[in-house]
Amino acid sequence: MIEFLIKYIGWLLVGKCVFDFIGFIWRLLRLYVLPKYAAFRVNLKKMFGTWAVVTGATNGIGKAIAKQLAKRGINLVLLSRSEEKLKATAQEIGNGVDIRTIVYDFTTSDGYDVIRQQLKDVDVGILVNNVGVSYKHAEFYGDWDPQACDNMIKVNIHSVLKMTRVVLDGMVSRKRGLLVHISSASGYAPFPLYSVYSGTKSFVNNFAESLHHEYAHKGIQIQFITPSFVSTNMTRNMKPNGFSVADVDHMAQQTVNAFGLSSCLYGHWGHELIVTSLFKLLPRSYCCKKTLEFTKKVREAYMRRMANK
């Protein structure tokens, strides 16, 4: 009897592993391969409308996503704190779509009513909550600038909450809309020496997933995108390698291709493969230990550079 139970449980475990593996391969195909072809991705204009709002739209992932949306004929409202950069970005994207700009510094907590007023005549179908800040260097929480901490919370958390409220009522009344929150893989597990950044992204992940269940029946889709390393100013323009470090334009293309297809994705097939494998196969304590070893080396390298100046 015991031998039979052991064999039965063994076959169940093998079956689950096979089922999970097949499901994972299908997910990679469905989110990153098939959407390259128009027939296998969502028609954004038809599904959500002709206007998208993108925060933090003058650099990095936000700018790259704005370009991808414009290629699909989506009109844009771009938000950033620099009027000069907004004008340059609008000019770079081109005249194929209508582009409006709103100057706003997300380190402030007031002013969202002004944004709401400027968007009152815009049929916002897509909101991309992209604006975010990270650490200038790896640091222990107790040694970090309190003002920088406050600003990070305002930019990474308050902006998500406030901008979502700005557009949500209109989406609910029209019974359609897509809320996209650009988060980070660091929101899935502790990230020592980047603790506040990791915490803010964990908030975004949970907030977005909760909204998904709250508003799916009202025709609103919510996605949170959790990339790992992407070559942007935030990562000191790390050299892309097509796998663990993604080119920002390639990542944005894969992300926008998958808009409307899943409540959560990593935004790049390599990150989906690496991070999912790590979290599935390795103990959480081991991942935290290795992360701390990595971030300590990053901090030490920064301290050496500062000492040599």
C-alpha positions as CSV (number, residue, x, y, z in Angstrom):
1,M,0.0,0.0,0.0
2,I,2.8,2.4,1.0
3,E,4.7,1.6,-2.2
4,F,1.5,2.3,-4.3
5,L,1.1,5.7,-2.6
6,I,4.7,6.6,-3.2
7,K,4.4,5.8,-6.9
8,Y,1.0,7.6,-7.1
9,I,2.4,10.8,-5.5
10,G,5.5,10.5,-7.7
11,W,3.5,10.3,-10.9
12,L,1.4,13.3,-9.7
13,L,4.5,15.4,-9.2
14,V,5.9,14.4,-12.5
15,G,2.6,15.2,-14.2
16,K,2.4,18.6,-12.5
17,C,6.0,19.4,-13.6
18,V,5.1,18.4,-17.2
19,F,1.9,20.4,-17.1
20,D,3.6,23.5,-15.7
21,F,6.4,23.2,-18.3
22,I,3.9,23.0,-21.2
23,G,1.9,25.9,-19.7
24,F,5.1,28.0,-19.4
25,I,6.1,27.3,-23.1
26,W,2.6,28.2,-24.2
27,R,2.8,31.4,-22.2
28,L,6.1,32.3,-23.9
29,L,4.6,31.7,-27.3
30,R,1.3,33.5,-26.5
31,L,3.0,36.6,-25.1
32,Y,6.3,37.0,-27.0
33,V,6.2,35.0,-30.2
34,L,2.7,34.9,-31.7
35,P,1.9,38.7,-31.0
36,K,4.7,39.6,-33.5
37,Y,2.0,38.8,-36.1
38,A,-1.0,41.3,-36.1
39,A,-3.6,38.5,-36.1
40,F,-2.4,37.3,-32.7
41,R,-2.4,40.6,-30.8
42,V,-5.1,42.9,-29.6
43,N,-6.3,45.7,-31.8
44,L,-5.6,48.5,-29.3
45,K,-7.7,51.2,-31.0
46,K,-10.7,48.9,-31.4
47,M,-10.5,47.4,-28.0
48,F,-9.6,50.5,-25.9
49,G,-9.8,53.7,-27.9
50,T,-7.6,56.1,-29.7
51,W,-5.8,57.9,-26.8
52,A,-3.1,56.8,-24.4
53,V,-1.6,58.7,-21.5
54,V,2.1,57.9,-20.7
55,T,3.8,59.2,-17.6
56,G,7.6,59.6,-17.5
57,A,7.5,59.6,-21.3
58,T,10.7,61.4,-22.1
59,N,13.2,58.7,-21.2
60,G,13.7,54.9,-21.1
61,I,10.8,52.5,-21.1
62,G,8.1,55.2,-21.1
63,K,9.5,56.9,-24.2
64,A,9.9,53.6,-26.0
65,I,6.4,52.5,-25.2
66,A,5.0,55.8,-26.4
67,K,6.8,55.2,-29.7
68,Q,5.3,51.8,-30.0
69,L,1.8,53.1,-29.3
70,A,2.3,55.8,-32.0
71,K,3.2,53.1,-34.5
72,R,-0.2,51.5,-33.8
73,G,-2.0,54.8,-34.5
74,I,-2.7,55.7,-30.9
75,N,-2.8,59.4,-30.0
76,L,-0.7,60.3,-27.0
77,V,-0.7,62.5,-24.0
78,L,2.9,62.6,-22.6
79,L,3.7,63.6,-19.1
80,S,7.1,64.6,-17.7
81,R,8.6,67.3,-15.6
82,S,10.7,68.8,-18.4
83,E,8.9,70.9,-21.0
84,E,12.0,70.9,-23.2
85,K,12.3,67.1,-23.2
86,L,8.5,66.7,-23.8
87,K,8.8,68.9,-26.9
88,A,11.8,67.0,-28.2
89,T,10.1,63.6,-27.6
90,A,6.9,64.7,-29.3
91,Q,9.0,65.9,-32.3
92,E,10.9,62.6,-32.4
93,I,7.8,60.5,-32.4
94,G,6.5,62.5,-35.4
95,N,3.3,63.7,-36.9
96,G,1.6,60.4,-37.6
97,V,-0.6,60.8,-34.4
98,D,-1.9,63.7,-32.3
99,I,0.4,64.4,-29.4
100,R,-0.3,66.5,-26.3
101,T,2.1,67.2,-23.5
102,I,1.6,68.0,-19.8
103,V,4.4,69.3,-17.7
104,Y,4.3,67.8,-14.2
105,D,6.8,67.0,-11.5
106,F,5.7,63.8,-9.8
107,T,7.8,64.4,-6.7
108,T,4.9,66.8,-5.7
109,S,1.7,65.5,-4.2
110,D,-0.7,68.2,-5.4
111,G,-1.6,69.1,-9.0
112,Y,-3.4,66.0,-10.1
113,D,-6.6,68.0,-10.3
114,V,-4.8,70.1,-12.9
115,I,-4.0,67.0,-14.9
116,R,-7.6,65.8,-14.6
117,Q,-8.8,69.1,-16.0
118,Q,-6.4,68.9,-18.9
119,L,-7.6,65.4,-19.7
120,K,-11.3,66.1,-19.4
121,D,-11.9,66.2,-23.2
122,V,-9.6,63.2,-23.9
123,D,-11.1,59.8,-24.4
124,V,-8.4,58.0,-22.5
125,G,-8.4,54.3,-23.5
126,I,-4.9,53.4,-22.2
127,L,-2.9,54.7,-19.2
128,V,0.7,53.7,-18.9
129,N,1.9,54.4,-15.3
130,N,5.6,54.4,-16.1
131,V,7.2,57.2,-14.2
132,G,9.6,56.0,-11.5
133,V,12.9,56.6,-9.8
134,S,15.4,54.3,-8.2
135,Y,18.5,54.6,-6.0
136,K,21.5,56.5,-7.3
137,H,23.6,53.7,-5.8
138,A,23.0,50.6,-3.6
139,E,22.7,51.8,0.1
140,F,21.6,50.6,3.5
141,Y,18.2,52.0,4.4
142,G,19.5,53.7,7.6
143,D,22.2,55.6,5.6
144,W,19.9,56.8,2.8
145,D,18.7,60.3,2.3
146,P,15.2,60.6,3.9
147,Q,14.1,63.2,1.3
148,A,15.1,60.8,-1.5
149,C,13.0,58.2,0.2
150,D,10.0,60.5,0.4
151,N,10.4,61.4,-3.3
152,M,10.6,57.8,-4.3
153,I,7.3,57.0,-2.6
154,K,5.6,60.0,-4.2
155,V,6.9,59.1,-7.7
156,N,6.6,55.3,-7.5
157,I,3.5,54.9,-5.5
158,H,1.5,58.1,-5.3
159,S,1.7,58.7,-9.1
160,V,0.2,55.2,-9.7
161,L,-2.7,55.8,-7.3
162,K,-3.4,59.3,-8.4
163,M,-3.1,58.9,-12.2
164,T,-5.3,55.7,-12.0
165,R,-8.0,57.8,-10.2
166,V,-7.7,60.5,-12.9
167,V,-8.7,58.2,-15.7
168,L,-10.6,55.4,-14.0
169,D,-14.1,57.0,-13.8
170,G,-14.1,57.7,-17.6
171,M,-13.0,54.1,-18.4
172,V,-15.8,52.7,-16.2
173,S,-18.4,54.9,-17.8
174,R,-17.3,53.8,-21.3
175,K,-16.9,50.1,-20.1
176,R,-13.4,49.8,-21.7
177,G,-9.9,50.7,-20.8
178,L,-6.4,49.4,-20.2
179,L,-4.3,50.3,-17.1
180,V,-0.7,49.4,-17.5
181,H,1.7,49.7,-14.5
182,I,5.4,49.5,-15.2
183,S,6.8,47.7,-12.2
184,S,10.0,45.6,-11.7
185,A,11.0,42.0,-11.1
186,S,12.5,43.4,-7.8
187,G,8.9,43.7,-6.6
188,Y,8.6,39.9,-6.4
189,A,11.2,39.3,-3.7
190,P,13.4,41.3,-1.3
191,F,16.1,43.3,-2.9
192,P,18.6,44.3,-0.2
193,L,20.3,47.7,-0.4
194,Y,17.4,48.7,-2.8
195,S,14.8,48.0,-0.1
196,V,12.5,51.0,-0.7
197,Y,12.6,50.7,-4.4
198,S,11.8,47.0,-4.1
199,G,9.0,47.8,-1.6
200,T,7.4,50.4,-3.9
201,K,7.4,47.9,-6.8
202,S,5.9,45.2,-4.6
203,F,3.1,47.7,-3.8
204,V,2.5,48.3,-7.5
205,N,2.3,44.6,-8.2
206,N,-0.2,43.9,-5.5
207,F,-2.3,47.1,-6.3
208,A,-2.5,46.2,-10.0
209,E,-3.4,42.6,-9.3
210,S,-6.1,43.7,-6.9
211,L,-7.5,46.2,-9.4
212,H,-7.6,43.4,-12.0
213,H,-10.0,41.4,-9.9
214,E,-12.0,44.5,-8.9
215,Y,-12.6,45.9,-12.4
216,A,-12.4,43.0,-14.9
217,H,-16.2,42.7,-14.9
218,K,-16.5,46.4,-15.7
219,G,-14.6,46.0,-19.0
220,I,-11.3,47.4,-17.6
221,Q,-8.1,45.4,-18.1
222,I,-5.2,45.9,-15.8
223,Q,-1.6,44.8,-16.4
224,F,1.6,45.1,-14.5
225,I,4.9,44.7,-16.3
226,T,7.8,43.4,-14.2
227,P,11.0,43.6,-16.3
228,S,14.5,42.8,-14.9
229,F,17.5,44.8,-16.3
230,V,16.7,47.0,-19.2
231,S,19.2,49.3,-20.8
232,T,18.1,52.8,-19.7
233,N,19.4,55.7,-17.7
234,M,18.1,54.0,-14.5
235,T,20.4,51.1,-15.0
236,R,23.3,53.3,-16.1
237,N,22.7,52.2,-19.7
238,M,23.9,48.6,-19.2
239,K,24.9,47.0,-22.5
240,P,22.0,44.9,-23.9
241,N,22.7,41.3,-24.5
242,G,19.3,40.2,-25.8
243,F,18.6,38.0,-22.8
244,S,19.3,39.1,-19.2
245,V,19.7,42.8,-20.2
246,A,17.1,43.9,-22.6
247,D,17.3,46.6,-25.2
248,V,14.7,49.2,-24.3
249,D,13.1,49.4,-27.7
250,H,12.9,45.6,-28.1
251,M,11.4,45.3,-24.6
252,A,8.8,48.0,-25.4
253,Q,7.8,46.3,-28.6
254,Q,7.3,43.0,-26.9
255,T,5.4,44.7,-24.1
256,V,3.0,46.6,-26.3
257,N,2.5,43.5,-28.5
258,A,1.2,41.8,-25.3
259,F,-1.1,44.6,-24.2
260,G,-4.4,43.1,-23.3
261,L,-3.2,39.5,-23.3
262,S,-2.2,38.9,-19.6
263,S,-2.6,40.6,-16.3
264,C,1.1,40.2,-15.7
265,L,4.2,39.8,-17.8
266,Y,7.9,40.5,-17.6
267,G,7.9,42.5,-20.8
268,H,10.8,40.5,-22.4
269,W,11.0,36.8,-23.1
270,G,14.5,36.5,-21.5
271,H,13.3,38.0,-18.3
272,E,10.3,35.8,-18.2
273,L,12.5,32.7,-18.6
274,I,15.2,33.8,-16.1
275,V,13.1,35.2,-13.3
276,T,10.4,32.5,-13.5
277,S,13.1,29.8,-13.4
278,L,14.8,31.4,-10.4
279,F,11.6,31.8,-8.3
280,K,10.3,28.4,-9.2
281,L,13.5,26.4,-8.6
282,L,15.5,28.2,-6.0
283,P,14.7,28.8,-2.3
284,R,13.7,32.4,-1.5
285,S,16.4,32.6,1.2
286,Y,19.1,31.6,-1.3
287,C,17.9,34.2,-3.8
288,C,18.0,36.9,-1.1
289,K,21.5,35.9,-0.1
290,K,22.9,36.1,-3.6
291,T,21.1,39.4,-4.2
292,L,22.7,40.9,-1.2
293,E,26.1,39.7,-2.3
294,F,25.6,41.3,-5.7
295,T,24.3,44.6,-4.3
296,K,27.1,44.8,-1.8
297,K,29.6,44.6,-4.7
298,V,27.7,47.3,-6.5
299,R,27.9,49.5,-3.4
300,E,31.6,48.9,-2.9
301,A,32.3,49.7,-6.5
302,Y,30.4,53.0,-6.1
303,M,32.3,53.9,-2.9
304,R,35.6,53.2,-4.6
305,R,34.7,55.6,-7.5
306,M,33.7,58.3,-5.0
307,A,36.9,57.9,-3.1
308,N,39.0,58.3,-6.2
309,K,37.4,61.5,-7.3
